[in-house]
Amino acid sequence: MLTGQAWREDVMRGLAGGADGYITKPFDRDVLLTGIRAVLGLG
């Protein structure tokens, strides 16, 4: 999930709702790529 909602409650709700990962905006390119790789099981 990529969102501007960064409060702890938002993260917990997103993950509880089925998100495999949670990245907030603004984001660093490397953080995004690391999150994508983790969800895909690539690293």
CHARMM-style PDB file with segment names, atoms N, HN, CA, C and O in Angstrom:
ATOM      1  N   MET     1       0.849  -1.161   0.000  1.00  0.00      PROA
ATOM      2  CA  MET     1       0.000   0.000   0.000  1.00  0.00      PROA
ATOM      3  C   MET     1       0.898   1.228   0.000  1.00  0.00      PROA
ATOM      4  O   MET     1       1.860   1.301   0.766  1.00  0.00      PROA
ATOM      5  N   LEU     2       0.591   2.173  -0.841  1.00  0.00      PROA
ATOM      6  HN  LEU     2      -0.190   2.114  -1.462  1.00  0.00      PROA
ATOM      7  CA  LEU     2       1.315   3.442  -0.897  1.00  0.00      PROA
ATOM      8  C   LEU     2       0.307   4.538  -0.601  1.00  0.00      PROA
ATOM      9  O   LEU     2      -0.677   4.695  -1.325  1.00  0.00      PROA
ATOM     10  N   THR     3       0.549   5.296   0.459  1.00  0.00      PROA
ATOM     11  HN  THR     3       1.348   5.169   1.046  1.00  0.00      PROA
ATOM     12  CA  THR     3      -0.432   6.270   0.909  1.00  0.00      PROA
ATOM     13  C   THR     3       0.223   7.439   1.622  1.00  0.00      PROA
ATOM     14  O   THR     3       1.395   7.378   1.993  1.00  0.00      PROA
ATOM     15  N   GLY     4      -0.531   8.485   1.806  1.00  0.00      PROA
ATOM     16  HN  GLY     4      -1.483   8.534   1.505  1.00  0.00      PROA
ATOM     17  CA  GLY     4      -0.082   9.637   2.564  1.00  0.00      PROA
ATOM     18  C   GLY     4      -0.457   9.539   4.031  1.00  0.00      PROA
ATOM     19  O   GLY     4      -0.100  10.408   4.826  1.00  0.00      PROA
ATOM     20  N   GLN     5      -1.176   8.484   4.394  1.00  0.00      PROA
ATOM     21  HN  GLN     5      -1.466   7.778   3.748  1.00  0.00      PROA
ATOM     22  CA  GLN     5      -1.619   8.291   5.777  1.00  0.00      PROA
ATOM     23  C   GLN     5      -0.531   7.589   6.571  1.00  0.00      PROA
ATOM     24  O   GLN     5      -0.292   6.397   6.382  1.00  0.00      PROA
ATOM     25  N   ALA     6       0.135   8.330   7.469  1.00  0.00      PROA
ATOM     26  HN  ALA     6      -0.059   9.299   7.623  1.00  0.00      PROA
ATOM     27  CA  ALA     6       1.302   7.778   8.138  1.00  0.00      PROA
ATOM     28  C   ALA     6       1.115   7.510   9.628  1.00  0.00      PROA
ATOM     29  O   ALA     6       2.048   7.054  10.288  1.00  0.00      PROA
ATOM     30  N   TRP     7      -0.057   7.781  10.166  1.00  0.00      PROA
ATOM     31  HN  TRP     7      -0.816   8.151   9.630  1.00  0.00      PROA
ATOM     32  CA  TRP     7      -0.268   7.520  11.588  1.00  0.00      PROA
ATOM     33  C   TRP     7      -0.241   6.025  11.857  1.00  0.00      PROA
ATOM     34  O   TRP     7      -0.628   5.228  11.002  1.00  0.00      PROA
ATOM     35  N   ARG     8       0.208   5.651  13.026  1.00  0.00      PROA
ATOM     36  HN  ARG     8       0.522   6.299  13.721  1.00  0.00      PROA
ATOM     37  CA  ARG     8       0.298   4.232  13.406  1.00  0.00      PROA
ATOM     38  C   ARG     8      -1.034   3.518  13.190  1.00  0.00      PROA
ATOM     39  O   ARG     8      -1.064   2.394  12.689  1.00  0.00      PROA
ATOM     40  N   GLU     9      -2.115   4.156  13.561  1.00  0.00      PROA
ATOM     41  HN  GLU     9      -2.091   5.069  13.969  1.00  0.00      PROA
ATOM     42  CA  GLU     9      -3.445   3.549  13.406  1.00  0.00      PROA
ATOM     43  C   GLU     9      -3.757   3.275  11.932  1.00  0.00      PROA
ATOM     44  O   GLU     9      -4.370   2.261  11.598  1.00  0.00      PROA
ATOM     45  N   ASP    10      -3.332   4.183  11.060  1.00  0.00      PROA
ATOM     46  HN  ASP    10      -2.834   5.007  11.331  1.00  0.00      PROA
ATOM     47  CA  ASP    10      -3.549   4.000   9.619  1.00  0.00      PROA
ATOM     48  C   ASP    10      -2.778   2.786   9.102  1.00  0.00      PROA
ATOM     49  O   ASP    10      -3.296   1.987   8.322  1.00  0.00      PROA
ATOM     50  N   VAL    11      -1.533   2.666   9.553  1.00  0.00      PROA
ATOM     51  HN  VAL    11      -1.112   3.315  10.187  1.00  0.00      PROA
ATOM     52  CA  VAL    11      -0.695   1.540   9.139  1.00  0.00      PROA
ATOM     53  C   VAL    11      -1.322   0.226   9.608  1.00  0.00      PROA
ATOM     54  O   VAL    11      -1.440  -0.723   8.833  1.00  0.00      PROA
ATOM     55  N   MET    12      -1.720   0.180  10.869  1.00  0.00      PROA
ATOM     56  HN  MET    12      -1.624   0.952  11.498  1.00  0.00      PROA
ATOM     57  CA  MET    12      -2.316  -1.032  11.419  1.00  0.00      PROA
ATOM     58  C   MET    12      -3.605  -1.404  10.679  1.00  0.00      PROA
ATOM     59  O   MET    12      -3.843  -2.575  10.385  1.00  0.00      PROA
ATOM     60  N   ARG    13      -4.422  -0.411  10.386  1.00  0.00      PROA
ATOM     61  HN  ARG    13      -4.229   0.540  10.624  1.00  0.00      PROA
ATOM     62  CA  ARG    13      -5.676  -0.651   9.667  1.00  0.00      PROA
ATOM     63  C   ARG    13      -5.395  -1.171   8.247  1.00  0.00      PROA
ATOM     64  O   ARG    13      -6.074  -2.082   7.774  1.00  0.00      PROA
ATOM     65  N   GLY    14      -4.407  -0.597   7.580  1.00  0.00      PROA
ATOM     66  HN  GLY    14      -3.855   0.143   7.964  1.00  0.00      PROA
ATOM     67  CA  GLY    14      -4.057  -1.042   6.229  1.00  0.00      PROA
ATOM     68  C   GLY    14      -3.573  -2.470   6.210  1.00  0.00      PROA
ATOM     69  O   GLY    14      -3.993  -3.266   5.370  1.00  0.00      PROA
ATOM     70  N   LEU    15      -2.682  -2.801   7.142  1.00  0.00      PROA
ATOM     71  HN  LEU    15      -2.340  -2.154   7.825  1.00  0.00      PROA
ATOM     72  CA  LEU    15      -2.154  -4.159   7.199  1.00  0.00      PROA
ATOM     73  C   LEU    15      -3.240  -5.154   7.612  1.00  0.00      PROA
ATOM     74  O   LEU    15      -3.308  -6.263   7.083  1.00  0.00      PROA
ATOM     75  N   ALA    16      -4.082  -4.752   8.557  1.00  0.00      PROA
ATOM     76  HN  ALA    16      -4.027  -3.851   8.988  1.00  0.00      PROA
ATOM     77  CA  ALA    16      -5.187  -5.628   8.982  1.00  0.00      PROA
ATOM     78  C   ALA    16      -6.190  -5.825   7.848  1.00  0.00      PROA
ATOM     79  O   ALA    16      -6.863  -6.854   7.781  1.00  0.00      PROA
ATOM     80  N   GLY    17      -6.289  -4.838   6.958  1.00  0.00      PROA
ATOM     81  HN  GLY    17      -5.743  -4.002   7.012  1.00  0.00      PROA
ATOM     82  CA  GLY    17      -7.210  -4.921   5.835  1.00  0.00      PROA
ATOM     83  C   GLY    17      -6.690  -5.736   4.657  1.00  0.00      PROA
ATOM     84  O   GLY    17      -7.381  -5.901   3.652  1.00  0.00      PROA
ATOM     85  N   GLY    18      -5.460  -6.245   4.788  1.00  0.00      PROA
ATOM     86  HN  GLY    18      -4.898  -6.111   5.604  1.00  0.00      PROA
ATOM     87  CA  GLY    18      -4.947  -7.124   3.748  1.00  0.00      PROA
ATOM     88  C   GLY    18      -3.748  -6.622   2.970  1.00  0.00      PROA
ATOM     89  O   GLY    18      -3.266  -7.319   2.076  1.00  0.00      PROA
ATOM     90  N   ALA    19      -3.250  -5.430   3.281  1.00  0.00      PROA
ATOM     91  HN  ALA    19      -3.641  -4.864   4.007  1.00  0.00      PROA
ATOM     92  CA  ALA    19      -2.067  -4.931   2.575  1.00  0.00      PROA
ATOM     93  C   ALA    19      -0.855  -5.798   2.908  1.00  0.00      PROA
ATOM     94  O   ALA    19      -0.669  -6.192   4.059  1.00  0.00      PROA
ATOM     95  N   ASP    20      -0.039  -6.092   1.913  1.00  0.00      PROA
ATOM     96  HN  ASP    20      -0.189  -5.772   0.978  1.00  0.00      PROA
ATOM     97  CA  ASP    20       1.177  -6.876   2.126  1.00  0.00      PROA
ATOM     98  C   ASP    20       2.319  -6.007   2.642  1.00  0.00      PROA
ATOM     99  O   ASP    20       3.259  -6.516   3.253  1.00  0.00      PROA
ATOM    100  N   GLY    21       2.243  -4.721   2.404  1.00  0.00      PROA
ATOM    101  HN  GLY    21       1.480  -4.308   1.908  1.00  0.00      PROA
ATOM    102  CA  GLY    21       3.248  -3.774   2.852  1.00  0.00      PROA
ATOM    103  C   GLY    21       2.625  -2.399   2.950  1.00  0.00      PROA
ATOM    104  O   GLY    21       1.512  -2.186   2.467  1.00  0.00      PROA
ATOM    105  N   TYR    22       3.325  -1.464   3.568  1.00  0.00      PROA
ATOM    106  HN  TYR    22       4.229  -1.637   3.960  1.00  0.00      PROA
ATOM    107  CA  TYR    22       2.766  -0.129   3.779  1.00  0.00      PROA
ATOM    108  C   TYR    22       3.895   0.887   3.661  1.00  0.00      PROA
ATOM    109  O   TYR    22       4.804   0.899   4.491  1.00  0.00      PROA
ATOM    110  N   ILE    23       3.848   1.725   2.659  1.00  0.00      PROA
ATOM    111  HN  ILE    23       3.109   1.716   1.985  1.00  0.00      PROA
ATOM    112  CA  ILE    23       4.854   2.764   2.443  1.00  0.00      PROA
ATOM    113  C   ILE    23       4.123   4.092   2.375  1.00  0.00      PROA
ATOM    114  O   ILE    23       3.115   4.226   1.681  1.00  0.00      PROA
ATOM    115  N   THR    24       4.643   5.075   3.105  1.00  0.00      PROA
ATOM    116  HN  THR    24       5.462   4.966   3.669  1.00  0.00      PROA
ATOM    117  CA  THR    24       3.976   6.375   3.141  1.00  0.00      PROA
ATOM    118  C   THR    24       4.684   7.391   2.249  1.00  0.00      PROA
ATOM    119  O   THR    24       5.893   7.326   2.027  1.00  0.00      PROA
ATOM    120  N   LYS    25       3.882   8.334   1.745  1.00  0.00      PROA
ATOM    121  HN  LYS    25       2.900   8.387   1.925  1.00  0.00      PROA
ATOM    122  CA  LYS    25       4.404   9.418   0.913  1.00  0.00      PROA
ATOM    123  C   LYS    25       4.762  10.588   1.823  1.00  0.00      PROA
ATOM    124  O   LYS    25       4.112  10.758   2.855  1.00  0.00      PROA
ATOM    125  N   PRO    26       5.730  11.376   1.504  1.00  0.00      PROA
ATOM    126  CA  PRO    26       6.656  11.165   0.390  1.00  0.00      PROA
ATOM    127  C   PRO    26       7.581  10.000   0.723  1.00  0.00      PROA
ATOM    128  O   PRO    26       7.887   9.758   1.890  1.00  0.00      PROA
ATOM    129  N   PHE    27       8.018   9.291  -0.292  1.00  0.00      PROA
ATOM    130  HN  PHE    27       7.769   9.488  -1.241  1.00  0.00      PROA
ATOM    131  CA  PHE    27       8.850   8.119  -0.079  1.00  0.00      PROA
ATOM    132  C   PHE    27      10.152   8.255  -0.835  1.00  0.00      PROA
ATOM    133  O   PHE    27      10.260   8.979  -1.825  1.00  0.00      PROA
ATOM    134  N   ASP    28      11.126   7.541  -0.336  1.00  0.00      PROA
ATOM    135  HN  ASP    28      11.038   6.953   0.469  1.00  0.00      PROA
ATOM    136  CA  ASP    28      12.427   7.457  -0.980  1.00  0.00      PROA
ATOM    137  C   ASP    28      12.371   6.310  -1.987  1.00  0.00      PROA
ATOM    138  O   ASP    28      11.815   5.255  -1.683  1.00  0.00      PROA
ATOM    139  N   ARG    29      12.924   6.495  -3.150  1.00  0.00      PROA
ATOM    140  HN  ARG    29      13.375   7.352  -3.396  1.00  0.00      PROA
ATOM    141  CA  ARG    29      12.905   5.484  -4.206  1.00  0.00      PROA
ATOM    142  C   ARG    29      13.444   4.148  -3.712  1.00  0.00      PROA
ATOM    143  O   ARG    29      12.868   3.101  -4.006  1.00  0.00      PROA
ATOM    144  N   ASP    30      14.540   4.177  -2.966  1.00  0.00      PROA
ATOM    145  HN  ASP    30      15.008   5.028  -2.727  1.00  0.00      PROA
ATOM    146  CA  ASP    30      15.146   2.938  -2.477  1.00  0.00      PROA
ATOM    147  C   ASP    30      14.230   2.227  -1.477  1.00  0.00      PROA
ATOM    148  O   ASP    30      14.170   0.998  -1.456  1.00  0.00      PROA
ATOM    149  N   VAL    31      13.525   2.991  -0.655  1.00  0.00      PROA
ATOM    150  HN  VAL    31      13.574   3.990  -0.672  1.00  0.00      PROA
ATOM    151  CA  VAL    31      12.578   2.398   0.295  1.00  0.00      PROA
ATOM    152  C   VAL    31      11.443   1.715  -0.465  1.00  0.00      PROA
ATOM    153  O   VAL    31      11.026   0.614  -0.105  1.00  0.00      PROA
ATOM    154  N   LEU    32      10.946   2.365  -1.509  1.00  0.00      PROA
ATOM    155  HN  LEU    32      11.284   3.259  -1.801  1.00  0.00      PROA
ATOM    156  CA  LEU    32       9.887   1.781  -2.324  1.00  0.00      PROA
ATOM    157  C   LEU    32      10.350   0.478  -2.972  1.00  0.00      PROA
ATOM    158  O   LEU    32       9.649  -0.532  -2.913  1.00  0.00      PROA
ATOM    159  N   LEU    33      11.523   0.503  -3.588  1.00  0.00      PROA
ATOM    160  HN  LEU    33      12.092   1.324  -3.636  1.00  0.00      PROA
ATOM    161  CA  LEU    33      12.043  -0.699  -4.249  1.00  0.00      PROA
ATOM    162  C   LEU    33      12.300  -1.823  -3.254  1.00  0.00      PROA
ATOM    163  O   LEU    33      12.040  -2.987  -3.560  1.00  0.00      PROA
ATOM    164  N   THR    34      12.804  -1.496  -2.075  1.00  0.00      PROA
ATOM    165  HN  THR    34      13.016  -0.551  -1.826  1.00  0.00      PROA
ATOM    166  CA  THR    34      13.025  -2.504  -1.036  1.00  0.00      PROA
ATOM    167  C   THR    34      11.697  -3.108  -0.595  1.00  0.00      PROA
ATOM    168  O   THR    34      11.603  -4.320  -0.399  1.00  0.00      PROA
ATOM    169  N   GLY    35      10.675  -2.282  -0.439  1.00  0.00      PROA
ATOM    170  HN  GLY    35      10.751  -1.297  -0.598  1.00  0.00      PROA
ATOM    171  CA  GLY    35       9.360  -2.780  -0.051  1.00  0.00      PROA
ATOM    172  C   GLY    35       8.762  -3.681  -1.116  1.00  0.00      PROA
ATOM    173  O   GLY    35       8.166  -4.709  -0.792  1.00  0.00      PROA
ATOM    174  N   ILE    36       8.908  -3.319  -2.357  1.00  0.00      PROA
ATOM    175  HN  ILE    36       9.391  -2.484  -2.620  1.00  0.00      PROA
ATOM    176  CA  ILE    36       8.401  -4.145  -3.461  1.00  0.00      PROA
ATOM    177  C   ILE    36       9.119  -5.491  -3.497  1.00  0.00      PROA
ATOM    178  O   ILE    36       8.487  -6.536  -3.647  1.00  0.00      PROA
ATOM    179  N   ARG    37      10.429  -5.456  -3.361  1.00  0.00      PROA
ATOM    180  HN  ARG    37      10.942  -4.606  -3.239  1.00  0.00      PROA
ATOM    181  CA  ARG    37      11.203  -6.707  -3.371  1.00  0.00      PROA
ATOM    182  C   ARG    37      10.784  -7.616  -2.203  1.00  0.00      PROA
ATOM    183  O   ARG    37      10.671  -8.831  -2.366  1.00  0.00      PROA
ATOM    184  N   ALA    38      10.558  -7.022  -1.034  1.00  0.00      PROA
ATOM    185  HN  ALA    38      10.649  -6.036  -0.901  1.00  0.00      PROA
ATOM    186  CA  ALA    38      10.164  -7.808   0.137  1.00  0.00      PROA
ATOM    187  C   ALA    38       8.810  -8.479  -0.089  1.00  0.00      PROA
ATOM    188  O   ALA    38       8.642  -9.656   0.231  1.00  0.00      PROA
ATOM    189  N   VAL    39       7.851  -7.746  -0.635  1.00  0.00      PROA
ATOM    190  HN  VAL    39       7.988  -6.790  -0.895  1.00  0.00      PROA
ATOM    191  CA  VAL    39       6.523  -8.311  -0.885  1.00  0.00      PROA
ATOM    192  C   VAL    39       6.600  -9.430  -1.921  1.00  0.00      PROA
ATOM    193  O   VAL    39       5.888 -10.429  -1.819  1.00  0.00      PROA
ATOM    194  N   LEU    40       7.462  -9.259  -2.911  1.00  0.00      PROA
ATOM    195  HN  LEU    40       8.040  -8.448  -2.994  1.00  0.00      PROA
ATOM    196  CA  LEU    40       7.605 -10.287  -3.957  1.00  0.00      PROA
ATOM    197  C   LEU    40       8.516 -11.441  -3.541  1.00  0.00      PROA
ATOM    198  O   LEU    40       8.660 -12.419  -4.275  1.00  0.00      PROA
ATOM    199  N   GLY    41       9.128 -11.323  -2.366  1.00  0.00      PROA
ATOM    200  HN  GLY    41       9.010 -10.529  -1.770  1.00  0.00      PROA
ATOM    201  CA  GLY    41      10.021 -12.380  -1.890  1.00  0.00      PROA
ATOM    202  C   GLY    41      11.358 -12.413  -2.593  1.00  0.00      PROA
ATOM    203  O   GLY    41      11.978 -13.469  -2.716  1.00  0.00      PROA
ATOM    204  N   LEU    42      11.809 -11.251  -3.059  1.00  0.00      PROA
ATOM    205  HN  LEU    42      11.305 -10.393  -2.959  1.00  0.00      PROA
ATOM    206  CA  LEU    42      13.063 -11.166  -3.811  1.00  0.00      PROA
ATOM    207  C   LEU    42      14.242 -10.643  -3.006  1.00  0.00      PROA
ATOM    208  O   LEU    42      15.307 -10.391  -3.571  1.00  0.00      PROA
ATOM    209  N   GLY    43      14.079 -10.479  -1.730  1.00  0.00      PROA
ATOM    210  HN  GLY    43      13.215 -10.683  -1.272  1.00  0.00      PROA
ATOM    211  CA  GLY    43      15.231  -9.984  -0.996  1.00  0.00      PROA
ATOM    212  C   GLY    43      14.996  -9.443   0.310  1.00  0.00      PROA
ATOM    213  OT1 GLY    43      15.935  -9.009   0.977  1.00  0.00      PROA
TER     214      GLY     43
END
